[in-house]
Amino acid sequence: MLMGDKVRINIECIECCGKNLYIGTNDCFIYHFLLEEKISSTGKITFAATKQLYKHLGFKKAVNELKAASALNRLLVLCDNTMTLVHMMNLEPVPSGARIKGAVTFTLNENPVSGDPFCVEVCIISVKRRTIQIFMVYEDRVQIVKEVLTPEQPCAVAIDGHYLCLALTTQYIILNYNTGNFQDLFPYCSDEKRPIVKRIGRQEFLLAGPGGLGMFATVDGISQRAPVHWSENVIGAALCFPYVVALDDEFITVHSMLDQQQKQTLPFKEGHILQDFEGKVIVATDKGVYILVPFPLERQIQDLLASHRVEEALVLAKGARRNIPKEKFQVMYKRILQQAGFIQFAQLQFLEAKELFRSGQLDVRELISLYPFLLPTSSSFIRSHPPLHEYADLNQLTQGDQEKTTKCKQFLMSYLNEVRSTEVANGYKEDIDTALLKLYAEANHESLLDLLVSENFCLLTDSAAWLEKHKKYFALGLLYHYNSQDAAALQLWVKIVNGDVQDPTRSDLYEYIVDFLTFCSDQELVWKYAEWVLLKNEEVGVQIFTKRPLEEQQKNTFNPDDVIRCLNKYPKSLVKYLEHLVFDRKIEKEKYHTHLAVLYLDETLQLKSVTTDNCAELNGVQTKLRSLLQKSDLYRVHFILEKIKGTDLHMENAILYGKLEEHDKALHILVHELKDFPAAEDYCLWSSESKDLAYRQRLFHMLLSVYLNPGPSDCELVVAAVDLLNNHAAEFDAARVLQLVPDSWSLQLLSPFLTGAMRQSIHTKRMTQIALGLAEAENLIYKHDKAKLKGRSIILSDKKLCQGELLFDPGVGTSVSEMLPEETDMTQINPKKMHICFASCIMSSSELNFCSTTLDYELVL
């Protein structure tokens, strides 16, 4: 399209701005083409070039460079060391003839510092030695703003803001043309290879370094990326983020800026120009122009995922963020993460898969749906389209390998357990918890019960059928209970205990049922199963009544009389329940205390008839009976006493006589029938608990009389009497004791008693003296306070009143006058202004002295 009949026409430079393609040739012509982009039915992108205008610049030399300034509608053309401004559409020079002479090469500042939208900043390498010039180019004029000297002759330049990246004769440098400061980067030899200096982003450049390296450098002189490895003979480089495209004599190579790996190689010979223009990458030979069309990033990423190159796909996806709108990128990136997660999952890389699923906010049902029958039948879930993976189900993924299948199920259990309480589960908690329950049941996992006793969203119908299928009847009962179907739960658990169905989950299921009924608020259900639990074990079963929650007991939800009627067939349970009422709840009703005492008594008599006296069970029951008879004052004493008559329960008989205040009979039984002298002493002690000293002394004197009544001939009783006196000296009136004891007893025999009595007497006397002394001292303090108060006056006025004031009125004047001196003129007293303050306990009428006869009186106390 360019040559026509001319054989030696070669392409020297190109420029592309939007749909406008400009070509400069070696015969000083500029050609303008329109590019039309088309997409074929197969999705392939093609371009058609339509020739518009061409213009000869009037020189005999080649066009070296072309740059479009679309904001000015100008094309900057470098030919024969002169930069000329021409119109972008008609290619005519500007009328003013504005141009820059003496330019070897030039570049535009894509990060301008002027801020003027109607000009562009141009940096040129001047024909002057070691000189860089900065120009402001307008529509019809140019203006030089800076000239900078360089350490060596510059060969190539790129500009960003105030910073120039220069390829000098022997090295690359960064130069701030505003301050003149420069920084060396690294050396190279311009004689051996063509330098490349390209701006690739804000304050960052790409340079052709030694050893076939594409080096990245910032304006600070540092590299934030690892270099890319390209050919030693690289001719040009272009940027198509996230790739760097390089051209050498035989190939075009594509390198990733993200992981610095070479991604593609395209054979291409005779190329000498490679440039990027607003996303388009154009390569040219002497005779042809080609556009490199990148595959869409999404397709590149999908190809990488299809090849299971997960890391590369993720790196590419992250790098694509800057080229894709935020919302679209987020949707795309989440999907890529999910796809990558399934790839890792299929490779049994579960930790990596879990992290990818989390980051990609995977709808966890996508994962559950891989496992047959885990999603509830009522679930409306439909897999993502296009699909996130290539597997129909877990069987296809594992190829029937049971070990892999087990590992996949263990992973799903762990993952579901982690996400079920997070935002990931919002909206489909039923699907997650139901799937988790099925996995737990199938694997016989211990966490199944934990799931069912905590808050869960398991669907009853699906879960119940699954649990029954795997014979998890106890767990099924928990599911019924969680769904407020306690009757169904109990019915199932009772079947397990009765052996109708088999489930070894809990060996203590009977105790669990008792505990469940204990805290069950459904009275009808408790009564329904009360007979069953009592038949199984009376002593344990009665706990459904005795261990009920405190608030229920306080409300008397279960009437004790109804419970007692139920327990009449179960004597052990009845005893336990009455003990609960009497001792735990401390109900003060005669019928419960009497009933319990009768039960204790009957059991004692029954055991006595079949066992020996040293039987542990008998001793235990008899101890309970005696304790109740001693500590309770609510049972019917005469009734119990009547039942005991004719038995050998002498101790119980003595206790009952004590309750009737018939202490002489009780002590007679203890001393003469049982001959249990310690028991007699204990009787005196517990019978006089919470009574005064006189009552206790009366009991001990009564016991002493019982010991001494038979006379001194009974040595056993004498010894008991002496021991009683010596061990309990404080409980006796010593004077009365000396009158009772026989004269024949020696002083030595009673010395412990007498010593104790004397000590007690002296102690009492001294304590009385102390109390008297304290009272006298207190009285002296009060007298001192009174004297102080009498010697001090208090002035009362309208503004200063006493808290205990008494305001006079004429109606009480006559009674008050009795307290005033006879010479007082009552007519001079203003009843509204006179106040009297009484000092309690220490003031009498004779102590009121009036010190003035004016209208206001000062009262001196």
C-alpha positions in Angstrom: 0.0 0.0 0.0 3.0 2.3 0.4 5.4 1.2 -2.3 3.4 1.4 -5.5 6.1 1.3 -8.1 8.8 2.3 -5.8 10.9 -0.7 -4.8 13.1 0.9 -2.1 10.5 2.3 0.1 11.1 1.2 3.8 9.2 1.9 7.0 11.3 4.0 9.4 8.8 4.8 12.2 5.2 4.4 13.2 2.7 6.1 15.5 -0.8 5.0 16.5 -3.4 7.2 18.2 -6.8 5.7 18.6 -7.8 4.5 15.1 -5.2 6.7 13.4 -2.0 4.9 12.2 0.9 7.1 10.9 3.9 5.7 9.1 7.1 7.5 8.3 9.2 6.2 5.4 12.8 6.5 4.3 11.8 8.8 1.4 10.5 11.5 3.7 6.8 10.7 3.4 4.2 10.5 6.1 1.2 8.2 5.5 -2.1 8.3 7.4 -4.3 5.1 7.7 -7.5 4.4 9.6 -7.6 1.1 11.5 -10.8 -0.7 11.8 -11.0 -3.5 14.4 -13.3 -6.5 13.6 -14.2 -9.6 15.5 -14.9 -12.7 13.4 -17.6 -15.3 14.1 -15.0 -17.4 15.8 -14.0 -14.6 18.1 -10.8 -13.8 16.4 -9.8 -10.1 16.2 -8.7 -8.7 12.8 -7.8 -5.2 11.6 -8.3 -3.5 8.3 -6.2 -0.5 7.3 -7.6 2.2 5.0 -5.2 4.6 3.4 -6.2 8.3 4.0 -3.6 10.9 3.2 0.1 11.1 2.7 2.5 14.1 2.8 6.1 14.7 1.6 8.0 16.8 4.1 10.3 18.4 1.5 13.6 16.8 2.7 15.6 14.1 1.2 16.1 12.2 4.4 14.1 9.6 6.2 11.4 10.4 8.8 13.0 9.4 12.1 10.2 9.7 14.6 6.5 10.4 14.9 4.6 11.3 18.1 0.9 12.2 18.2 -0.3 15.0 20.6 -4.1 14.3 20.4 -4.9 17.1 22.9 -3.4 19.6 20.4 -4.5 17.7 17.2 -0.9 17.8 16.2 1.6 15.2 14.9 5.2 15.8 16.0 7.6 14.8 13.2 11.4 14.4 13.4 13.2 14.6 10.1 16.7 15.8 9.3 17.3 16.8 13.0 14.2 19.1 12.9 11.0 18.5 14.8 8.0 19.9 12.9 4.3 20.3 13.9 1.7 19.1 11.4 -2.0 18.7 11.6 -3.1 15.2 12.5 -5.9 15.0 9.9 -4.6 16.8 6.8 -0.8 16.4 7.6 -0.2 20.1 6.8 2.4 22.0 8.7 1.1 24.6 11.2 0.8 28.0 9.6 3.2 29.6 12.1 5.9 27.2 11.0 6.8 26.3 14.6 9.6 23.8 14.7 12.6 22.7 16.9 15.9 22.4 15.2 19.0 20.4 16.3 17.1 17.4 17.7 18.7 13.9 17.5 15.7 12.2 19.1 12.8 13.2 21.3 10.1 11.8 23.6 6.9 13.1 25.3 6.5 13.6 29.0 3.4 11.4 29.9 3.5 12.7 33.4 3.8 16.5 32.7 4.7 18.9 35.5 3.1 22.1 34.0 -0.5 21.1 34.4 -1.5 23.1 31.3 -3.9 20.9 29.2 -3.2 22.9 26.0 0.5 22.0 25.7 2.7 19.0 25.8 6.2 18.7 27.3 8.8 17.4 24.9 12.3 16.2 25.8 15.0 16.2 23.1 18.5 15.0 22.8 20.2 18.0 21.1 22.9 17.9 18.5 24.9 19.9 20.9 27.3 17.7 22.8 26.0 16.3 26.1 22.8 18.4 26.0 19.2 17.7 26.9 16.5 20.3 26.1 13.0 20.6 27.6 10.3 22.3 25.4 6.7 23.2 25.9 4.8 22.6 22.6 1.5 24.4 21.9 -0.8 24.2 18.8 1.3 26.7 16.8 4.4 27.5 18.8 7.2 25.9 20.9 9.0 27.3 23.9 12.2 26.1 25.5 12.0 25.9 29.3 15.2 24.0 30.3 18.6 23.0 29.0 20.5 20.4 30.9 24.1 19.2 30.5 24.8 15.5 31.0 28.1 13.7 32.1 28.4 11.9 28.8 26.8 12.1 25.4 23.2 10.7 25.7 22.0 8.1 23.2 18.4 7.5 24.4 16.0 9.1 26.8 12.7 8.6 28.6 11.0 11.2 30.8 8.6 11.1 33.8 7.8 14.3 35.6 11.1 16.0 36.4 13.1 12.8 36.0 15.0 11.8 32.9 16.2 8.2 32.4 19.2 8.4 30.1 21.3 6.0 28.2 24.8 7.6 28.0 27.8 6.3 26.2 28.8 3.9 29.0 26.0 3.8 31.5 22.4 4.5 32.4 21.6 7.3 34.8 18.5 8.9 36.5 18.7 12.8 36.2 16.4 15.3 37.9 16.4 18.2 35.4 14.8 20.5 38.0 17.6 20.1 40.6 20.4 18.9 38.3 21.0 15.8 40.6 21.7 12.5 38.9 22.3 9.0 40.1 24.2 6.2 38.3 22.2 3.0 37.6 24.5 0.4 36.0 27.1 0.4 33.1 26.7 -0.8 29.6 28.5 -0.4 26.3 26.7 1.6 23.6 29.1 0.4 20.9 28.2 -3.2 21.5 24.4 -3.1 21.8 21.5 -0.7 21.2 20.3 0.9 24.4 16.7 0.6 25.4 15.1 3.2 27.7 11.3 2.9 28.1 8.9 4.4 30.6 6.5 1.6 31.8 4.7 3.4 34.6 4.7 6.3 37.0 8.3 6.9 38.1 9.5 3.5 36.7 11.5 2.6 33.6 12.6 -0.5 31.7 16.2 -0.7 30.5 18.2 -3.1 28.5 20.9 -4.3 30.9 24.0 -6.4 30.6 23.8 -10.2 30.2 20.5 -10.2 28.4 18.5 -8.8 31.3 15.6 -6.4 31.2 16.2 -4.2 34.3 13.5 -2.3 36.1 14.5 1.0 37.8 12.5 3.7 39.7 13.4 7.4 39.8 15.0 6.7 43.2 17.5 4.5 41.5 16.2 1.2 42.9 14.5 -1.9 41.4 11.2 -3.0 42.8 10.9 -6.0 40.5 13.2 -8.8 39.5 14.7 -8.5 36.0 13.3 -10.4 33.0 15.6 -12.6 31.0 15.5 -11.8 27.3 17.8 -12.1 24.3 21.3 -10.6 24.3 20.4 -9.0 20.9 17.2 -7.3 21.9 16.2 -4.5 19.5 13.1 -3.1 21.1 10.7 -3.6 24.0 7.0 -2.8 24.6 4.6 -3.0 27.6 1.3 -4.9 27.5 0.6 -5.2 31.2 1.3 -7.5 32.9 3.7 -8.5 30.2 6.9 -7.1 28.7 7.3 -7.9 25.0 10.8 -8.0 23.5 12.0 -8.1 19.9 15.3 -9.5 18.6 16.5 -10.6 15.1 14.4 -13.8 15.0 11.8 -13.8 17.7 9.2 -11.9 19.7 9.3 -13.0 23.3 6.7 -12.4 26.0 7.8 -12.1 29.7 5.6 -11.7 32.8 6.3 -8.7 35.0 4.7 -10.5 37.9 6.9 -13.6 38.1 9.5 -12.6 35.5 9.0 -15.9 33.6 9.1 -16.1 29.8 5.5 -17.0 28.7 5.6 -17.2 24.9 7.9 -17.1 21.9 6.8 -16.0 18.4 9.1 -16.5 15.4 9.5 -13.1 13.7 12.3 -12.1 11.4 13.4 -8.8 10.0 11.6 -6.8 12.6 13.2 -3.5 13.6 10.3 -1.6 15.3 8.4 -2.7 18.5 6.2 -0.1 20.2 3.0 0.0 22.4 0.3 2.5 21.8 -2.6 2.8 24.3 -2.8 -1.0 24.8 -1.9 -1.9 21.2 1.4 -3.6 20.6 2.7 -2.9 17.0 5.7 -4.5 15.4 7.1 -3.6 12.0 9.6 -4.8 9.4 10.9 -2.6 6.6 7.8 -3.6 4.5 5.0 -4.5 6.9 3.2 -3.5 10.0 1.7 -6.1 12.4 -0.4 -5.8 15.5 0.1 -8.2 18.4 -3.3 -9.1 19.8 -3.2 -10.5 23.4 -5.6 -13.1 24.4 -8.1 -11.7 26.9 -6.7 -12.0 30.4 -9.7 -14.2 31.5 -8.9 -16.6 28.7 -5.2 -16.7 29.7 -6.2 -17.3 33.3 -8.6 -20.1 32.3 -5.9 -21.7 30.2 -3.5 -21.7 33.1 -6.2 -23.2 35.4 -7.0 -25.8 32.8 -3.3 -26.7 32.8 -3.5 -26.8 36.7 -0.9 -24.0 36.9 -2.7 -22.5 39.8 0.0 -20.2 41.1 0.6 -18.6 37.8 -3.1 -18.1 37.2 -3.5 -16.4 40.6 -0.4 -14.1 40.0 -1.8 -13.1 36.6 -5.2 -12.4 38.0 -3.8 -10.2 40.8 -1.7 -8.4 38.3 -4.7 -7.7 36.0 -6.4 -5.6 38.7 -5.1 -2.3 37.3 -6.6 -3.0 33.8 -10.1 -4.1 34.8 -12.9 -2.0 36.5 -13.0 -2.7 40.2 -16.4 -4.4 40.4 -15.8 -6.6 37.4 -12.4 -7.5 38.7 -13.8 -8.5 42.1 -16.3 -10.8 40.5 -13.7 -12.3 38.1 -11.1 -12.8 40.9 -13.5 -14.5 43.3 -14.4 -17.0 40.6 -10.8 -17.6 39.8 -10.0 -18.3 43.4 -13.0 -20.7 43.6 -11.8 -22.5 40.5 -8.3 -22.7 41.9 -9.7 -24.0 45.1 -11.4 -26.9 43.3 -8.2 -27.7 41.4 -6.3 -27.9 44.7 -9.1 -29.9 46.3 -9.0 -32.5 43.4 -5.2 -32.8 44.1 -6.0 -33.4 47.8 -4.2 -30.2 48.7 -6.8 -29.4 51.3 -5.1 -26.6 53.2 -4.6 -24.6 50.0 -8.1 -25.4 48.8 -9.6 -24.2 52.1 -7.8 -20.9 51.9 -8.8 -20.4 48.3 -12.4 -21.2 49.1 -12.4 -18.7 51.9 -10.8 -16.0 50.0 -13.1 -16.5 47.0 -16.2 -16.5 49.3 -17.3 -19.8 47.8 -20.9 -20.8 48.1 -20.2 -23.8 50.2 -23.0 -25.7 48.6 -20.9 -25.9 45.5 -18.6 -28.1 47.5 -21.3 -30.0 49.2 -23.0 -30.8 45.9 -20.0 -32.9 44.9 -20.9 -35.4 47.7 -24.0 -37.5 46.7 -27.1 -37.1 48.9 -25.6 -34.6 51.3 -27.7 -31.6 50.2 -31.2 -31.8 51.6 -33.9 -32.9 49.2 -35.6 -29.5 49.7 -32.5 -27.5 48.7 -33.0 -25.3 45.7 -29.3 -25.0 45.0 -28.1 -25.1 41.3 -24.5 -25.3 40.5 -22.7 -22.3 39.0 -22.7 -21.9 35.3 -20.3 -22.0 33.7 -19.1 -24.7 36.1 -16.3 -24.1 38.5 -14.9 -27.6 37.9 -15.2 -30.6 35.6 -16.4 -33.2 38.1 -19.9 -34.6 38.3 -19.4 -35.9 41.9 -16.9 -37.2 44.4 -16.9 -40.7 42.8 -15.7 -39.3 39.5 -13.1 -37.1 41.3 -11.6 -40.0 43.3 -12.1 -42.6 40.7 -13.6 -44.9 43.3 -10.5 -44.7 45.6 -12.0 -45.2 49.1 -8.9 -43.8 50.8 -9.2 -40.5 48.8 -13.0 -40.5 49.4 -12.5 -40.7 53.1 -10.0 -37.9 53.1 -12.3 -35.7 51.1 -15.1 -36.4 53.5 -12.9 -35.6 56.5 -11.9 -32.3 54.8 -15.5 -31.4 54.2 -16.4 -32.1 57.9 -13.6 -29.9 59.0 -14.5 -27.1 56.6 -18.2 -27.1 57.3 -17.6 -27.1 61.0 -15.4 -24.0 60.6 -17.7 -22.0 58.3 -21.1 -22.8 59.8 -20.8 -20.0 62.3 -19.4 -17.4 59.9 -20.9 -15.1 57.4 -20.2 -17.7 54.7 -23.1 -19.7 56.0 -25.7 -16.9 55.9 -28.7 -17.8 53.9 -28.1 -21.6 53.8 -27.3 -22.7 57.3 -29.9 -25.6 56.9 -27.9 -27.0 54.0 -24.6 -26.8 55.8 -25.8 -28.2 59.1 -27.8 -31.0 57.5 -24.8 -32.0 55.4 -22.5 -31.9 58.4 -24.9 -34.1 60.4 -24.9 -36.7 57.6 -21.1 -36.7 57.4 -20.8 -37.1 61.2 -23.4 -39.9 61.3 -21.8 -41.8 58.4 -18.3 -41.5 59.9 -19.6 -42.4 63.4 -17.9 -39.1 64.5 -18.0 -38.0 68.1 -19.0 -34.5 67.1 -22.4 -35.6 66.0 -23.8 -35.3 69.5 -22.1 -31.9 70.0 -23.8 -30.6 66.9 -27.2 -31.8 68.1 -27.0 -30.4 71.6 -25.9 -27.0 70.4 -27.7 -24.5 68.2 -28.1 -26.0 64.8 -30.3 -25.7 61.7 -30.5 -29.4 60.7 -33.6 -30.1 58.7 -35.7 -32.6 60.6 -37.0 -34.8 57.7 -33.7 -35.3 55.9 -31.7 -35.7 59.1 -34.1 -38.1 60.8 -34.1 -40.5 57.8 -30.3 -40.4 57.6 -29.8 -41.0 61.3 -32.3 -43.9 61.3 -30.5 -45.3 58.2 -27.2 -45.3 60.1 -28.9 -46.6 63.4 -28.0 -43.4 65.3 -31.2 -43.7 67.5 -29.8 -41.7 70.4 -28.7 -38.9 68.2 -32.2 -39.0 66.5 -33.7 -38.5 69.9 -31.6 -35.4 70.4 -32.7 -34.2 67.0 -36.4 -34.7 68.1 -35.7 -32.9 71.4 -34.1 -29.9 69.6 -37.2 -29.7 67.4 -39.4 -29.7 70.5 -40.6 -33.3 70.0 -39.7 -34.5 73.4 -42.3 -37.3 73.4 -40.8 -38.8 70.2 -37.3 -38.5 71.7 -38.3 -40.3 75.0 -40.1 -43.0 73.1 -37.0 -43.7 71.1 -34.7 -43.7 74.0 -36.9 -46.0 76.1 -36.8 -48.4 73.2 -33.0 -48.4 73.3 -33.0 -49.1 77.1 -35.6 -51.8 76.7 -33.5 -53.5 73.9 -36.1 -53.0 71.2 -33.5 -51.2 69.1 -29.7 -51.3 69.3 -27.5 -48.2 69.8 -24.4 -48.4 72.0 -23.8 -44.7 71.9 -24.5 -44.2 75.7 -24.2 -47.0 78.2 -25.8 -44.7 80.8 -28.9 -43.9 78.8 -31.3 -44.8 81.6 -29.6 -42.3 83.8 -29.7 -39.8 80.9 -33.5 -40.3 80.6 -33.9 -39.7 84.3 -31.9 -36.5 84.1 -33.9 -35.5 81.0 -37.2 -36.0 82.8 -35.9 -34.2 85.8 -35.5 -31.0 83.8 -38.5 -31.6 81.5 -41.2 -28.9 81.9 -43.9 -31.1 80.3 -45.7 -32.5 83.4 -47.7 -34.9 81.3 -44.6 -36.4 79.9 -43.0 -36.8 83.3 -46.0 -38.6 84.7 -46.2 -40.8 81.6 -42.7 -42.2 82.1 -42.6 -42.0 85.9 -43.8 -45.6 86.3 -41.2 -46.8 83.8 -38.2 -45.1 85.4 -39.3 -46.2 88.9 -39.7 -49.8 87.8 -36.2 -49.8 86.4 -34.5 -48.4 89.5 -36.5 -46.9 92.4 -33.6 -45.0 94.0 -32.4 -43.5 90.7 -35.9 -43.0 89.2 -37.2 -40.9 92.1 -34.7 -38.2 91.0 -37.3 -37.0 88.5 -39.1 -35.6 91.5 -36.3 -34.9 94.0 -33.9 -33.0 91.7 -36.2 -30.8 89.8 -35.1 -27.2 89.1 -35.3 -24.8 92.1 -37.8 -22.5 90.4 -40.2 -25.4 89.8 -39.9 -26.5 93.5 -40.7 -23.0 94.6 -43.8 -22.9 92.4 -44.8 -26.5 93.6 -45.3 -27.5 90.0 -45.6 -31.1 91.1 -47.9 -31.4 94.1 -46.1 -33.4 96.8 -49.3 -35.3 97.7 -49.7 -36.4 94.0 -46.1 -37.6 94.0 -46.5 -39.5 97.2 -49.6 -41.3 95.9 -47.6 -42.3 92.8 -44.7 -43.5 95.0 -46.7 -45.6 97.4 -45.9 -48.7 95.4 -42.2 -47.9 95.6 -41.1 -47.8 99.2 -37.5 -46.9 98.6 -38.5 -44.1 96.3 -41.1 -42.9 98.7 -38.5 -42.7 101.5 -36.1 -40.7 99.2 -38.9 -38.3 98.3 -40.0 -37.7 101.8 -36.4 -37.1 102.9 -36.2 -34.6 100.0 -39.3 -32.8 101.3 -38.2 -32.8 105.0 -34.5 -32.3 104.8 -33.8 -30.6 101.5 -36.9 -28.4 101.0 -37.5 -28.2 104.7 -41.2 -28.3 104.4 -42.7 -28.0 107.8 -45.8 -30.2 107.5 -46.6 -32.7 110.2 -47.9 -35.3 107.7 -44.6 -35.5 105.8 -42.5 -35.7 109.0 -44.8 -38.3 110.6 -44.9 -40.3 107.4 -41.1 -40.4 107.1 -40.7 -41.4 110.7 -43.2 -44.2 110.3 -41.4 -45.4 107.2 -38.1 -45.4 109.0 -39.7 -47.2 112.0 -41.3 -49.8 109.8 -38.1 -50.5 107.9 -36.2 -50.7 111.2 -38.6 -53.2 112.7 -38.6 -55.2 109.5 -34.8 -55.4 109.3 -34.6 -56.3 113.0 -36.9 -59.2 112.4 -34.6 -60.7 109.7 -31.0 -59.5 110.5 -28.6 -59.2 113.4 -28.1 -56.1 115.4 -24.7 -55.4 113.7 -26.2 -55.2 110.2 -24.9 -52.1 108.4 -28.2 -51.5 106.7 -30.1 -51.7 110.0 -27.7 -49.4 111.7 -28.0 -46.9 108.8 -31.8 -46.8 109.0 -31.9 -46.7 112.8 -29.5 -43.7 112.7 -31.8 -41.9 110.3 -34.8 -42.6 112.6 -33.1 -41.4 115.7 -31.8 -38.2 113.9 -35.3 -37.4 112.7 -36.9 -38.0 116.1 -34.3 -35.8 117.7 -34.2 -32.9 115.3 -37.8 -32.6 114.1 -40.6 -31.1 116.3 -43.3 -31.6 113.7 -44.2 -35.3 113.8 -46.9 -36.8 115.9 -45.0 -37.9 119.0 -47.8 -39.9 120.7 -48.6 -41.7 117.4 -45.0 -42.8 117.0 -44.7 -43.7 120.7 -47.7 -45.9 120.4 -46.1 -47.8 117.5 -42.9 -48.2 119.4 -44.4 -49.7 122.5 -43.7 -53.3 122.9 -40.5 -53.2 120.8 -36.9 -53.1 121.9 -36.3 -49.7 120.5 -35.4 -48.2 123.8 -33.3 -45.3 122.5 -36.1 -44.2 120.2 -38.5 -44.5 123.1 -36.3 -42.3 125.3 -36.1 -39.7 122.5 -39.9 -39.6 122.3 -40.3 -39.2 126.0 -37.9 -36.3 125.8 -40.0 -34.7 123.1 -42.9 -34.9 125.6 -40.8 -33.3 128.3 -41.0 -36.5 130.3 -37.2 -36.5 130.9 -37.3 -38.7 133.9 -38.8 -41.6 131.9 -36.3 -41.0 129.1 -33.3 -40.9 131.5 -34.6 -44.0 133.3 -34.7 -45.9 130.0 -31.2 -44.8 129.1 -29.7 -45.5 132.5 -31.5 -48.6 133.7 -32.7 -50.4 130.6 -29.9 -49.5 128.1 -27.2 -48.7 130.7 -25.8 -46.4 128.0 -24.4 -43.6 130.2 -22.7 -41.6 127.3 -26.1 -41.7 125.6 -27.7 -40.3 128.7 -25.2 -37.4 128.8 -25.8 -36.8 125.1 -29.5 -36.8 125.7 -29.1 -34.0 128.3 -27.0 -32.0 125.8 -29.2 -32.2 122.7 -32.4 -31.9 124.7 -31.2 -28.6 126.1 -30.0 -27.1 122.8 -31.4 -23.6 122.3 -32.6 -23.6 125.9 -31.3 -21.5 128.8 -28.7 -22.5 131.4 -31.3 -23.3 134.0 -33.0 -25.8 131.7 -29.7 -27.6 131.0 -28.8 -27.6 134.7 -32.2 -29.1 135.5 -31.6 -32.0 133.1 -28.1 -32.7 134.4 -29.3 -32.6 138.0 -32.1 -35.0 137.0 -29.6 -37.4 135.5 -27.5 -37.2 138.6 -30.5 -38.0 140.7 -31.2 -41.1 138.5 -27.6 -42.2 139.1 -27.8 -41.7 142.9 -31.4 -42.9 143.6 -30.6 -46.6 143.9 -28.1 -45.7 146.7 -24.4 -46.0 146.9 -24.4 -49.8 146.6 -24.6 -49.8 142.8 -20.9 -49.2 141.9 -21.6 -48.9 138.2 -24.0 -46.0 138.7 -21.6 -44.4 141.3 -18.8 -44.4 138.7 -21.2 -42.9 136.1 -22.2 -40.2 138.6 -18.7 -39.3 139.4 -17.7 -39.2 135.7 -20.8 -37.0 135.0 -19.8 -34.5 137.7 -16.1 -34.4 136.8 -16.8 -34.1 133.0 -19.6 -31.6 133.1 -18.8 -29.4 136.2 -20.0 -26.3 134.4 -23.5 -27.7 134.0 -24.2 -28.1 137.7 -25.0 -25.9 140.7 -22.2 -26.9 143.0 -24.1 -26.1 146.1 -26.9 -28.4 145.2 -24.6 -31.2 144.2 -22.8 -31.1 147.6 -26.2 -31.7 149.2 -26.9 -34.7 146.9 -23.7 -36.6 147.0 -23.2 -39.2 149.8 -21.0 -38.1 152.7 -18.8 -41.2 152.1 -17.4 -39.8 148.9 -13.9 -38.5 149.3 -12.6 -35.1 148.4 -10.1 -36.7 146.0 -12.9 -38.4 144.2 -14.7 -35.1 143.4 -11.6 -33.0 143.1 -12.0 -32.4 139.2 -15.6 -31.4 139.8 -14.8 -29.1 142.7 -11.9 -27.6 140.8 -14.1 -26.8 137.9 -16.9 -25.5 140.0 -14.5 -23.2 141.9 -13.0 -22.0 138.6 -16.4 -21.3 137.2 -17.5 -19.5 140.4 -14.4 -17.3 140.4 -14.8 -16.6 136.7 -18.4 -15.5 137.1 -17.5 -13.2 140.0 -14.7 -11.6 138.1 -16.8 -11.1 135.0 -19.5 -9.4 137.1 -16.9 -7.1 138.7 -15.7 -6.1 135.2 -19.2 -5.4 134.0 -19.8 -3.3 137.1 -16.6 -1.3 136.6 -17.5 -0.7 132.9 -20.9 0.5 133.9 -19.5 2.9 136.5 -17.0 4.3 134.0 -19.8 4.8 131.4 -21.8 6.6 134.1 -18.9 8.9 134.8 -18.5 9.8 131.2 -22.2 10.8 131.0 -21.8 13.0 134.2 -18.7 14.7 132.6 -20.7 15.4 129.4 -23.6 16.8 131.5 -21.2 19.1 133.3 -19.7 20.4 130.1 -23.1 21.1 128.7 -24.3 23.0 131.8 -21.3 25.3 131.6 -21.9 26.5 128.0 -24.5 28.9 126.7 -26.3 28.7 123.4 -27.6 31.9 121.7 -30.8 31.5 119.7 -32.2 34.1 117.3 -34.4 34.3 114.2 -31.5 33.2 112.0 -30.1 30.6 114.3 -32.5 28.0 115.6 -32.1 24.7 117.3 -33.2 21.5 115.6 -35.5 20.7 118.5 -37.2 24.2 118.4 -40.6 24.8 120.0 -42.5 27.8 118.8 -44.8 29.4 121.4 -48.3 30.8 120.8 -50.7 32.4 123.2 -52.6 29.1 123.6 -49.7 27.5 125.5 -48.4 30.6 127.3 -50.0 29.6 130.6 -48.3 26.2 130.7 -45.0 27.7 129.8 -45.2 30.4 132.5 -44.8 27.7 135.1 -41.2 27.3 133.8 -40.4 31.0 133.9 -39.3 33.1 136.9 -42.1 34.9 138.8 -40.8 38.4 137.8 -41.1 37.6 134.1 -43.6 40.0 132.3 -45.4 37.7 129.9 -46.9 40.6 128.0 -43.4 41.5 126.8 -42.8 38.1 125.1 -43.3 38.0 121.3 -44.6 34.6 120.6 -43.3 34.7 117.0 -39.7 35.3 118.1 -39.3 33.2 121.2 -37.8 29.7 120.9 -36.8 27.3 123.6 -34.3 24.5 122.9 -34.5 21.5 125.2 -31.4 19.5 126.0 -32.6 16.0 126.5 -32.1 14.2 129.8 -30.0 17.0 131.4 -32.3 20.0 131.6 -34.9 20.8 134.2 -37.2 23.8 134.6 -35.1 25.3 137.4 -32.1 25.4 135.0 -33.8 27.8 132.6 -32.4 31.3 133.3 -33.6 34.3 131.4 -30.9 36.9 130.9 -32.9 39.7 129.3 -36.4 41.3 129.6 -36.4 42.6 126.0 -38.6 41.2 123.3 -36.0 38.6 122.3 -34.8 36.3 125.1 -31.5 34.5 125.3 -31.9 31.1 126.9 -28.9 29.8 128.8 -29.0 26.0 129.3 
